[in-house]
Amino acid sequence: MRNIKISSKGKTTAVKVPSENDWGLVVEKLLPLIRPGTILAVQGNLGAGKTTFIQALAKALGIKRFVPSPTFALMRSYKLPKTVNGIHRLVHVDAYRLKDELELQVLDLDEELSDGKSLLVVEWPEKIEKWIAARESRVIRLKIV
């Protein structure tokens, strides 16, 4: 891939993308790994490109509308126009404002995944690491550097 650097360390894949337009290439590589019930944990500093990556993912899943960061809403859900890899819905969570995992309970993420047809994408997963770690078998970790 053009100047895109991907490296893995343990269970985390680190990605460095030189241009906003190249996120689609990363999504192409990642999409075959994603299934219903997958939790995509996306880490990176402020402004690293987490939301931009998720927007590219949403586009690849066929979502036409703009996908903003749910920083203040905490969670947004998008029905896919057609099923992709068995996925019918994208659930996008931004945990940046959560002070502790107790605040996560109001989102009821296990319920969001219980339909067996959803993909959960979490920005700032380190804020809810215990919840993520308890579901590790379904987690794909992506760190944007």
C-alpha positions in Angstrom: 0.0 0.0 0.0 1.2 3.5 -0.9 3.3 4.8 2.0 0.8 3.3 4.5 2.7 1.7 7.4 1.0 -1.2 9.1 2.7 -3.1 11.9 1.4 -5.5 14.6 2.5 -5.8 18.2 0.6 -8.4 20.2 -3.1 -8.0 19.5 -2.8 -4.4 18.3 -2.2 -3.3 14.7 -0.6 0.1 14.3 -1.4 2.1 11.2 0.2 5.3 9.9 -1.5 6.9 6.9 0.1 9.8 5.2 -3.1 11.2 3.6 -6.8 11.3 4.6 -7.6 9.8 1.2 -5.7 6.6 2.0 -8.0 5.4 4.7 -10.0 3.6 2.2 -7.0 1.4 1.5 -6.8 0.5 5.2 -10.5 -0.3 5.3 -10.1 -2.6 2.2 -7.5 -4.7 4.2 -9.6 -4.7 7.4 -13.0 -5.4 6.0 -12.6 -9.1 5.3 -11.7 -9.6 9.1 -14.9 -7.9 10.3 -18.0 -10.0 11.2 -21.2 -9.4 13.1 -20.3 -9.0 16.8 -16.9 -7.7 16.1 -15.7 -4.9 18.4 -13.2 -2.6 16.5 -11.2 -0.7 19.2 -9.7 2.4 17.5 -6.9 4.2 19.5 -5.0 7.3 18.7 -4.2 10.8 19.9 -6.6 13.7 19.4 -6.6 14.5 15.7 -4.9 11.2 14.7 -7.7 10.2 12.3 -9.9 7.9 14.3 -13.2 9.5 13.1 -11.8 9.8 9.6 -11.0 6.1 9.5 -14.5 5.3 10.8 -16.0 7.5 8.1 -14.1 5.6 5.5 -15.3 2.3 7.0 -18.9 3.6 7.0 -18.6 4.5 3.4 -17.2 1.0 2.5 -20.2 -0.5 4.4 -22.5 1.6 2.1 -23.6 4.3 4.5 -24.3 7.4 2.5 -24.9 9.9 5.2 -22.2 11.8 7.0 -20.8 10.0 10.1 -19.7 12.5 12.7 -17.8 11.7 15.9 -20.4 10.9 18.6 -18.2 12.8 21.2 -21.2 14.4 22.9 -23.9 11.9 22.0 -21.5 9.1 23.0 -23.1 6.6 20.6 -24.6 6.7 17.1 -26.1 3.8 15.2 -26.4 3.4 11.4 -28.4 0.8 9.5 -26.5 -0.5 6.5 -28.4 -0.2 3.1 -27.4 -3.8 2.4 -25.8 -6.5 4.4 -21.9 -6.6 4.3 -20.2 -9.7 5.8 -23.4 -10.5 7.6 -23.4 -7.0 9.2 -26.7 -5.0 9.2 -25.8 -2.2 11.5 -22.8 0.0 12.5 -22.7 1.2 16.1 -20.1 4.0 16.7 -19.1 4.9 20.2 -16.8 7.6 21.4 -15.7 6.9 25.0 -13.5 10.0 25.3 -15.8 11.8 27.8 -16.4 8.8 30.0 -14.8 9.2 33.4 -15.1 5.5 34.4 -16.7 2.3 33.2 -19.8 2.8 35.3 -20.8 5.6 32.9 -20.7 3.0 30.1 -23.6 1.1 31.6 -26.1 3.6 30.2 -25.0 2.7 26.7 -25.7 -1.0 27.3 -23.3 -2.1 24.6 -23.9 -5.8 25.2 -27.5 -5.2 24.2 -26.4 -3.3 21.1 -24.4 -6.4 20.0 -27.1 -8.9 21.1 -28.8 -8.9 17.7 -25.9 -10.8 16.2 -25.9 -8.4 13.2 -24.0 -5.4 14.4 -20.4 -4.1 14.2 -19.3 -2.0 17.2 -16.6 0.6 16.6 -15.2 2.3 19.7 -13.0 5.4 19.7 -10.9 5.8 22.9 -11.3 2.1 24.0 -8.6 2.6 26.6 -11.3 4.5 28.6 -13.4 1.3 28.8 -10.5 -1.3 28.8 -12.1 -3.7 31.3 -15.2 -3.9 29.2 -13.2 -4.4 26.0 -10.8 -7.0 27.6 -13.7 -9.1 28.8 -14.8 -9.5 25.2 -11.2 -9.9 23.8 -12.1 -12.8 21.5 -14.3 -10.4 19.4 -11.9 -7.4 19.5 -9.8 -6.1 16.6 -7.5 -3.4 18.0 -6.3 -0.7 15.7 -3.9 2.1 16.8 -3.5 5.1 14.6 0.0 6.6 15.0 
